[in-house]
Amino acid sequence: MLRPPAHRVSRRAIGHWAASAGVGWLLVIGVQAVVVATADDPPSWLTVTLVIACVLAPLHLLVMPQWRYRVHRWETTAEAVYTQSGWLKQEWRIAPVSRIQTVDVERGPLEQVFGLARLTVTTASAAGPLRISGLDYGTAVALADELTRTTQAVRGDAT
């Protein structure tokens, strides 16, 4: 029976996701605002899209991070790694430990500011790697170590 994985990501992921999206919105709104403010006769559609962006941005920044936090989960067992992610398009992935090829911990600059990391589990699957975003850095390192030890104990060649 399929059930949600047991563990949530770090609560700090909410701030990280909001900040990441905020940078994008600032760029979109900033470019439009500069064009509207500096053009002699800005197209009316640009003013309309600027107003729409100014309404949608705060809604997106309030709803999306909370929603993602409720959805994003992970769990590892001796047999498999389970992930659930997304917000509009949600995805559940299960990777048997015997199929794990590599385990990587990654941290972008903004993730470092929030003390977070992303764990990538590469498998011998055409569906691509499993990613767990929004993990506390210490949790991500411990999880990578645990998965490395678990995969070494499993017989097979991960293909």
C-alpha positions as CSV (number, residue, x, y, z in Angstrom):
1,M,0.0,0.0,0.0
2,L,1.4,3.4,-1.1
3,R,1.7,5.9,1.8
4,P,3.4,9.2,2.1
5,P,7.0,9.0,3.2
6,A,7.5,9.5,6.9
7,H,9.8,12.6,7.1
8,R,9.2,16.2,6.2
9,V,11.9,18.5,4.9
10,S,13.3,21.2,7.1
11,R,10.9,24.1,8.0
12,R,13.7,26.4,6.8
13,A,12.8,25.2,3.3
14,I,9.7,27.4,3.4
15,G,11.9,30.5,3.6
16,H,14.3,29.2,0.9
17,W,11.6,28.5,-1.6
18,A,10.0,31.9,-0.9
19,A,13.3,33.7,-1.3
20,S,14.1,31.7,-4.5
21,A,10.8,32.6,-6.0
22,G,11.1,36.1,-4.8
23,V,14.3,36.7,-6.8
24,G,12.5,35.6,-9.9
25,W,9.5,37.8,-9.2
26,L,11.7,40.8,-8.5
27,L,13.4,40.3,-11.9
28,V,10.1,40.0,-13.8
29,I,8.5,43.0,-12.0
30,G,11.7,45.1,-12.0
31,V,12.2,44.8,-15.8
32,Q,8.6,45.5,-16.5
33,A,8.6,48.5,-14.1
34,V,11.7,50.0,-15.6
35,V,10.3,49.7,-19.1
36,V,7.0,51.2,-18.1
37,A,8.7,54.0,-16.2
38,T,11.2,54.9,-18.8
39,A,9.4,54.4,-22.1
40,D,7.8,57.5,-23.6
41,D,4.7,55.5,-24.6
42,P,4.8,52.0,-23.0
43,P,2.4,49.5,-24.5
44,S,-0.8,49.1,-22.4
45,W,-0.4,45.3,-22.3
46,L,2.9,45.8,-20.5
47,T,1.2,47.9,-17.8
48,V,-1.5,45.2,-17.5
49,T,1.1,42.4,-17.1
50,L,2.9,44.5,-14.5
51,V,-0.2,44.9,-12.5
52,I,-1.0,41.2,-12.8
53,A,2.5,40.3,-11.7
54,C,2.2,42.6,-8.7
55,V,-1.0,40.8,-7.7
56,L,0.2,37.2,-8.4
57,A,3.7,37.6,-6.8
58,P,2.6,37.9,-3.2
59,L,0.0,35.2,-3.6
60,H,2.6,32.9,-5.1
61,L,5.1,33.7,-2.4
62,L,2.6,33.0,0.4
63,V,1.0,29.8,-1.0
64,M,3.7,28.0,-2.9
65,P,6.3,27.5,-0.1
66,Q,3.6,26.3,2.4
67,W,2.1,24.0,-0.1
68,R,5.4,22.5,-1.0
69,Y,6.3,22.0,2.6
70,R,3.1,20.0,3.1
71,V,3.9,17.8,0.1
72,H,7.7,17.3,0.2
73,R,8.6,14.2,2.2
74,W,11.2,11.5,2.2
75,E,12.1,8.2,3.9
76,T,14.7,5.6,3.7
77,T,14.5,1.9,4.7
78,A,17.0,-0.9,4.3
79,E,15.2,-1.8,1.0
80,A,14.4,1.6,-0.7
81,V,14.4,5.4,-0.8
82,Y,11.0,7.0,-1.0
83,T,10.4,10.6,-2.1
84,Q,7.3,12.8,-2.6
85,S,7.7,16.2,-4.1
86,G,6.1,19.0,-6.1
87,W,3.3,21.4,-5.6
88,L,1.2,21.7,-8.7
89,K,2.6,18.6,-10.3
90,Q,3.3,16.1,-7.5
91,E,5.6,13.1,-7.9
92,W,6.1,10.0,-5.7
93,R,9.3,8.0,-6.4
94,I,10.7,4.8,-4.9
95,A,14.2,3.5,-5.6
96,P,15.3,0.1,-4.4
97,V,18.6,0.4,-2.5
98,S,20.1,-2.3,-4.8
99,R,19.7,0.2,-7.8
100,I,21.5,3.1,-6.1
101,Q,24.7,4.1,-8.0
102,T,25.7,7.4,-6.4
103,V,24.5,9.7,-3.5
104,D,25.4,13.4,-3.7
105,V,24.8,16.3,-1.3
106,E,24.6,19.7,-3.1
107,R,24.3,23.2,-1.7
108,G,23.7,26.3,-3.7
109,P,24.5,29.8,-2.3
110,L,20.9,30.4,-1.1
111,E,20.7,26.9,0.4
112,Q,23.9,27.7,2.3
113,V,22.3,30.9,3.7
114,F,19.3,28.8,5.0
115,G,21.5,25.9,6.2
116,L,19.9,23.5,3.7
117,A,21.1,21.0,1.2
118,R,19.7,18.9,-1.6
119,L,20.3,15.1,-1.7
120,T,20.5,13.4,-5.1
121,V,20.3,9.7,-5.4
122,T,21.3,8.4,-8.8
123,T,19.9,5.1,-9.8
124,A,20.0,2.8,-12.8
125,S,16.6,4.1,-13.8
126,A,15.5,5.8,-17.0
127,A,13.3,8.1,-14.9
128,G,16.4,9.8,-13.6
129,P,17.7,10.5,-10.1
130,L,15.6,11.0,-6.9
131,R,16.1,14.5,-5.4
132,I,15.2,15.5,-1.8
133,S,15.3,19.3,-1.6
134,G,15.1,21.3,1.6
135,L,17.0,19.0,3.9
136,D,18.8,20.4,6.9
137,Y,22.5,20.2,5.9
138,G,23.4,17.9,8.8
139,T,20.5,15.6,8.0
140,A,21.6,15.5,4.3
141,V,25.2,14.6,5.2
142,A,24.0,11.9,7.7
143,L,21.5,10.5,5.1
144,A,24.2,10.4,2.4
145,D,26.5,8.5,4.8
146,E,23.7,6.1,5.8
147,L,22.7,5.4,2.2
148,T,26.4,4.8,1.2
149,R,26.8,2.3,4.0
150,T,23.5,0.6,3.1
151,T,24.3,0.3,-0.6
152,Q,27.7,-1.2,0.2
153,A,26.0,-3.9,2.2
154,V,23.6,-4.8,-0.6
155,R,24.8,-7.3,-3.1
156,G,24.4,-6.4,-6.8
157,D,25.8,-4.0,-9.3
158,A,23.0,-1.4,-9.3
159,T,22.1,-2.0,-13.0
